[in-house]
């Protein structure tokens, strides 16, 4: 399923993994801008949905998003009996760990330093939350959020 130029690759329990692949060399910045725009639109829609839920006496839904950039390996993995199109690589682990920081930092959207390096023009929209350790990642990463 395509959304705002991204591809929803997997539904994982109550989460999902989406990819925004650049169509060509040197187009990473525009893809990153599209991903950030999609994340902001999703959060806006979630805010409207939660207003309706609260008005109906229901609890608000929680949504956390993390944006990261890097190289992945993708393709079909598995056997003939259980074949799955997926992505693998350190980047996948790191974005999962980054999303896990949302609750700790009380933020719905976190952006990695790698993502910002891919699209430096987005810097005015982001605010640093400092360096944070991600489980399984050797060095602390600078983490950003949208102001």
N, C-alpha and C positions, 0 to 999 in steps of 0.2 A: 504494500500500500504506500503510495507516494503522498507526502504532505510537505508543502512549501519547498519543494526541491529535495527533500530528504526521503529516505526509504525506511519505513518501520520494518526492521529485520526480524525481531522476536518479541513475543509477549512472554514475560518472565514472572509468573505469579501475578502480583499487583503492579508490576513494572513493565517497562519495555526498553528495547535497545533500538535506536534509530541511527542511521548513517547519512551523512551528507558528503557525497563523493564529488570532488572537483571534476568537471568535464574535460579539463585539459591542464597543461602545465601553466603555472602562474595564476591560476584562478582560485587558489585556496582562500584568499581574502574575501572574495565575493560569496563563496560558499559559507564561510564562517559568519559573515553578516546575515545571510539567510537563516542560518541555524539560530543565531541570537534572536533574530526577529521572530522566528517560529516559537522559540521558548517564551518570549515576552507575550506573544499572542495567546499561547496556551495558558499562561498564568492569568491573563486578563479574562479569558473565557472561564477559567476555574473560579475566579473571584465572583463573576456574575452567577455561575451555577451555585456557589456557596451562599450567596445572598438569597437566592430562591429556596435553597435547602433550609437555611435558618428561618426564613419567613414561614416555611411549612412546619417548623418545629423539629426539624431533623438536624443531626450534627453536621458540621462542616467536614468536607473531605480534605485530606492532606495530600499535597503533591510536591515532590522535590525533583529538581532537574539539575543535571550537571553537564557542562560542555567542556570537551577536551579535544585536542587535535594530535594526530600522529599517524604513523604508518601501521597498517594492519595487514594480515594475510586473510584472504577471504576465498570461499569456495565451498564445495560439498565435502563434508567430513563424515566419516562413518563407514558402514558396510551396506551392502545391498538391502539388507533387512531393516536397517535403521540409518538412513541417509539424511543429513541435515545441512542446509546451507547456512553458514555462520561466518563469523570473523573471530580471529584469534590474534593474540599478541599482548604485549605489556600494556598498550594503550587501553585495551578493553578492561583489564584489571584496574588500572589507574582511574578510569572514569567511574567505575563501580565504587571504588574507595572514596572518590571525591563526592559522589552522591551521598555516601554515608556520613559525610561531614555536615550535610545540610541541617540535620536535627541538632547536632552539637553546636553549630554556629547560629542557629535560629534564623536560617535563610532558606528561601524556597529555590533559589537559583545560585549555583556556584559555577565559576568559570576558571579554568586552569591557566597558568602562565603560558603553557604551550599553545593554548587556544589564542591568547592575546598576541603572542609572537606571530601567529599565522595571519592575524588581522590587526595590526597596530592602529589602524584608523578608528577602531572601536574603543580605544583607550578612554576617551572623554566620557563614555557611557558607564564605565566600570570604576569601582572603588576597591582598593586592596584591603583584604582582611588579614594580611600578614602571611608568614610562613607557617605551614602546617605539615605534620608528618602523615603520610598515608601508609597504612599497613601494607607491607610487602614491597614498598618503594624505598630505595636506598637513601635518596636525598629528600629533604623537606621541599615542598612546592609552595610557591606563592599562589594564593587563592584570591579570587575577585568575586564581587557581586555587582548587581545592577543597582545604581542609586535611584 
